[in-house]
Amino acid sequence: MNYDSKPAIQSLGVVGPVVAILVIVLGMMGVDIANDVAGVPDRIAGIIDSGMALVGIAVGIYGRVTATKQISGLVKQEP
């Protein structure tokens, strides 16, 4: 069988979880994205950061469920 394929960076099933992991890891390192970058108050910043991680996870699940192409290669499509 010959499947259509695309690079991983074009896949919501890959990019969504990477964003979620980035938000979580930065939070563990003490970088509060909503507070440090946008200047949002502390109470709201935690909710925003958690929301960003949840959106990344949801996008990854949506991308995987609706996927029509295989992933081949990280940046370039492999033959």
Backbone as ProteinMPNN parsed JSONL, in Angstrom:
{"seq_chain_A": "MNYDSKPAIQSLGVVGPVVAILVIVLGMMGVDIANDVAGVPDRIAGIIDSGMALVGIAVGIYGRVTATKQISGLVKQEP", "coords_chain_A": {"N_chain_A": [[0.818, -1.183, 0.0], [0.394, 2.248, -0.705], [0.652, 4.98, 1.123], [-0.482, 8.355, 1.624], [1.658, 10.888, 2.888], [3.069, 13.124, 5.381], [5.234, 15.691, 6.776], [6.213, 15.683, 10.264], [6.023, 18.171, 11.56], [3.85, 19.349, 10.399], [1.705, 18.136, 11.428], [-1.117, 18.097, 13.461], [-1.431, 16.272, 15.449], [1.093, 15.968, 16.444], [2.19, 18.547, 16.877], [0.376, 19.8, 18.683], [0.592, 18.322, 21.234], [3.342, 18.894, 21.662], [3.332, 21.647, 22.121], [1.822, 21.66, 24.489], [3.546, 20.22, 26.209], [5.722, 21.962, 26.219], [4.625, 24.24, 27.513], [4.074, 23.121, 30.032], [6.649, 22.259, 30.9], [8.069, 24.698, 30.912], [6.617, 25.972, 32.928], [7.343, 24.357, 35.097], [9.952, 25.095, 35.291], [9.755, 27.551, 36.319], [8.913, 29.604, 34.709], [6.293, 31.559, 34.087], [4.134, 31.746, 31.712], [1.786, 33.282, 30.982], [1.803, 35.254, 32.966], [4.473, 36.297, 33.008], [4.948, 37.012, 30.313], [2.598, 38.226, 29.271], [1.758, 39.803, 31.346], [-0.387, 39.247, 33.025], [-2.478, 39.055, 35.944], [-1.529, 37.011, 38.838], [-3.503, 35.123, 39.792], [-5.144, 34.672, 37.587], [-3.292, 33.965, 35.681], [-2.354, 31.331, 36.175], [-4.585, 29.837, 35.473], [-4.766, 30.454, 32.764], [-2.301, 29.411, 31.785], [-2.689, 26.667, 32.345], [-4.895, 26.261, 30.744], [-3.732, 26.662, 28.212], [-2.076, 24.401, 28.038], [-4.031, 22.378, 28.121], [-5.437, 22.954, 25.768], [-3.445, 22.415, 23.877], [-3.185, 19.633, 24.248], [-5.778, 18.819, 23.539], [-5.852, 19.626, 20.846], [-3.927, 17.911, 19.816], [-5.186, 15.403, 20.195], [-7.483, 15.755, 18.607], [-6.22, 16.133, 16.113], [-5.052, 13.62, 15.745], [-7.28, 11.924, 15.663], [-8.639, 12.836, 13.394], [-6.826, 12.413, 11.401], [-5.55, 11.86, 8.144], [-3.33, 11.212, 6.826], [-0.161, 9.545, 6.908], [2.642, 10.096, 9.106], [5.786, 11.058, 8.089], [9.051, 11.547, 8.535], [10.618, 14.38, 10.115], [10.891, 17.172, 9.495], [11.059, 17.32, 6.716], [9.266, 15.608, 4.18], [9.66, 12.188, 3.931], [10.667, 9.961, 1.345]], "CA_chain_A": [[0.0, 0.0, 0.0], [1.112, 3.508, -0.76], [-0.086, 5.98, 1.883], [-0.037, 9.745, 1.596], [2.372, 11.199, 4.122], [3.446, 14.517, 5.587], [6.213, 15.843, 7.851], [5.656, 15.749, 11.616], [5.715, 19.544, 11.973], [2.574, 19.723, 9.805], [0.7, 17.286, 12.047], [-1.692, 18.57, 14.715], [-1.214, 15.208, 16.425], [2.443, 16.131, 16.99], [2.405, 19.926, 17.308], [-0.434, 20.078, 19.868], [1.265, 17.852, 22.449], [4.618, 19.584, 21.856], [2.991, 22.923, 22.759], [1.428, 21.353, 25.87], [4.751, 19.852, 26.95], [6.504, 23.188, 26.376], [3.986, 25.056, 28.555], [4.251, 22.433, 31.32], [8.069, 22.287, 31.274], [8.411, 26.074, 31.275], [6.024, 26.209, 34.239], [8.161, 23.66, 36.089], [11.212, 25.822, 35.403], [9.473, 28.837, 36.935], [8.472, 30.595, 33.734], [4.836, 31.637, 34.025], [3.977, 32.391, 30.413], [0.738, 34.311, 30.996], [2.188, 36.335, 33.869], [5.747, 36.898, 32.614], [4.916, 37.559, 28.96], [1.435, 39.085, 29.03], [1.507, 40.653, 32.502], [-1.695, 38.913, 33.605], [-2.372, 38.799, 37.387], [-1.193, 35.637, 39.213], [-4.667, 34.235, 39.892], [-5.635, 34.346, 36.247], [-2.18, 33.41, 34.901], [-2.339, 29.876, 36.331], [-5.696, 29.298, 34.682], [-4.404, 30.595, 31.35], [-1.253, 28.44, 31.476], [-3.316, 25.344, 32.321], [-5.733, 26.233, 29.548], [-2.875, 26.476, 27.039], [-1.667, 22.996, 28.011], [-5.196, 21.58, 27.753], [-5.712, 23.18, 24.344], [-2.434, 21.646, 23.137], [-3.547, 18.213, 24.319], [-7.004, 18.635, 22.756], [-5.491, 19.739, 19.431], [-3.248, 16.668, 19.474], [-6.187, 14.332, 20.087], [-8.271, 16.054, 17.408], [-5.38, 15.871, 14.951], [-4.864, 12.179, 15.579], [-8.563, 11.313, 15.297], [-9.017, 13.243, 12.042], [-5.676, 12.246, 10.5], [-5.754, 11.111, 6.904], [-2.011, 10.93, 6.259], [0.884, 9.066, 7.812], [3.732, 11.022, 9.358], [7.083, 10.513, 7.668], [10.069, 12.582, 8.632], [10.335, 15.432, 11.092], [10.707, 18.447, 8.834], [10.809, 17.037, 5.306], [8.599, 14.342, 3.894], [10.581, 11.17, 3.44], [10.079, 9.199, 0.22]], "C_chain_A": [[0.863, 1.248, 0.0], [0.265, 4.581, -0.071], [0.435, 7.369, 1.583], [0.669, 10.014, 2.914], [2.685, 12.687, 4.177], [4.477, 14.579, 6.698], [5.525, 16.027, 9.205], [5.272, 17.166, 12.017], [4.425, 20.072, 11.332], [1.42, 18.941, 10.428], [0.205, 17.881, 13.362], [-1.481, 17.538, 15.82], [0.169, 15.246, 17.046], [2.608, 17.525, 17.596], [1.617, 20.258, 18.581], [0.214, 19.603, 21.162], [2.616, 18.52, 22.702], [4.377, 20.936, 22.535], [2.635, 22.692, 24.226], [2.642, 21.032, 26.724], [5.604, 21.091, 27.213], [5.929, 24.066, 27.49], [4.222, 24.438, 29.936], [5.697, 22.521, 31.792], [8.501, 23.699, 31.666], [7.834, 26.435, 32.642], [6.828, 25.56, 35.35], [9.49, 24.378, 36.314], [11.001, 27.225, 35.988], [9.062, 29.938, 35.978], [6.956, 30.516, 33.64], [4.492, 32.43, 32.778], [2.961, 33.53, 30.457], [1.143, 35.505, 31.853], [3.435, 37.059, 33.368], [5.679, 37.588, 31.252], [3.786, 38.573, 28.795], [1.12, 40.005, 30.202], [0.148, 40.447, 33.147], [-1.513, 38.671, 35.108], [-2.188, 37.312, 37.711], [-2.384, 34.692, 39.218], [-5.145, 33.773, 38.531], [-4.549, 33.649, 35.43], [-2.131, 31.888, 34.996], [-3.424, 29.208, 35.512], [-5.356, 29.349, 33.193], [-3.343, 29.572, 30.96], [-1.817, 27.02, 31.406], [-4.192, 25.195, 31.09], [-4.924, 26.021, 28.283], [-2.43, 25.023, 26.918], [-2.839, 22.112, 27.583], [-5.563, 21.743, 26.282], [-4.71, 22.407, 23.489], [-2.747, 20.166, 23.117], [-4.771, 17.943, 23.452], [-6.716, 18.709, 21.253], [-4.79, 18.463, 18.971], [-4.217, 15.511, 19.301], [-7.03, 14.53, 18.833], [-7.474, 15.727, 16.142], [-5.188, 14.392, 14.696], [-6.148, 11.5, 15.111], [-8.94, 11.628, 13.851], [-7.907, 13.036, 11.016], [-6.035, 11.407, 9.278], [-4.43, 10.719, 6.264], [-1.082, 10.392, 7.334], [1.92, 10.171, 8.004], [5.021, 10.344, 8.91], [8.08, 11.65, 7.683], [9.641, 13.66, 9.612], [10.026, 16.757, 10.391], [10.37, 18.241, 7.357], [10.108, 15.693, 5.173], [9.611, 13.365, 3.323], [9.907, 10.371, 2.333], [9.591, 7.835, 0.632]], "O_chain_A": [[1.923, 1.293, 0.625], [-0.733, 5.036, -0.63], [1.623, 7.56, 1.322], [0.319, 9.434, 3.942], [2.587, 13.407, 3.184], [4.597, 13.639, 7.483], [4.381, 16.478, 9.269], [4.294, 17.354, 12.741], [3.961, 21.151, 11.701], [0.276, 19.076, 9.994], [0.995, 18.141, 14.269], [-1.365, 17.895, 16.993], [0.396, 14.616, 18.079], [3.113, 17.66, 18.71], [2.144, 20.93, 19.468], [0.371, 20.391, 22.095], [2.998, 18.695, 23.859], [5.132, 21.325, 23.426], [3.084, 23.431, 25.102], [2.756, 21.523, 27.847], [6.148, 21.252, 28.305], [6.679, 24.578, 28.32], [4.532, 25.147, 30.893], [5.949, 22.825, 32.958], [9.223, 23.874, 32.648], [8.483, 27.124, 33.428], [6.983, 26.139, 36.425], [10.081, 24.284, 37.39], [11.954, 27.992, 36.134], [8.882, 31.084, 36.389], [6.405, 29.521, 33.17], [4.554, 33.659, 32.788], [3.259, 34.636, 30.007], [0.854, 36.648, 31.499], [3.458, 38.288, 33.306], [6.29, 38.64, 31.063], [3.992, 39.654, 28.242], [0.292, 40.905, 30.065], [-0.406, 41.368, 33.747], [-0.483, 38.129, 35.511], [-2.636, 36.451, 36.953], [-2.292, 33.578, 38.703], [-5.508, 32.611, 38.352], [-4.861, 32.823, 34.572], [-1.889, 31.22, 33.99], [-3.214, 28.144, 34.93], [-5.626, 28.402, 32.455], [-3.463, 28.929, 29.917], [-1.463, 26.256, 30.509], [-4.229, 24.134, 30.467], [-5.349, 25.299, 27.381], [-2.408, 24.471, 25.817], [-2.664, 21.201, 26.774], [-5.956, 20.778, 25.626], [-5.09, 21.809, 22.482], [-2.593, 19.511, 22.086], [-4.807, 16.958, 22.715], [-7.278, 17.936, 20.477], [-5.032, 17.986, 17.862], [-4.085, 14.724, 18.363], [-7.265, 13.583, 18.084], [-8.0, 15.114, 15.212], [-5.163, 13.959, 13.544], [-6.111, 10.607, 14.264], [-9.499, 10.778, 13.158], [-8.051, 13.452, 9.866], [-6.724, 10.392, 9.372], [-4.404, 9.984, 5.277], [-1.198, 10.735, 8.511], [2.054, 11.065, 7.168], [5.313, 9.212, 9.296], [7.954, 12.608, 6.919], [8.456, 13.827, 9.899], [9.006, 17.387, 10.672], [9.494, 18.917, 6.817], [10.334, 14.772, 5.958], [10.322, 13.667, 2.365], [8.7, 10.133, 2.385], [9.077, 7.086, -0.199]]}, "name": "protein", "num_of_chains": 1, "seq": "MNYDSKPAIQSLGVVGPVVAILVIVLGMMGVDIANDVAGVPDRIAGIIDSGMALVGIAVGIYGRVTATKQISGLVKQEP"}
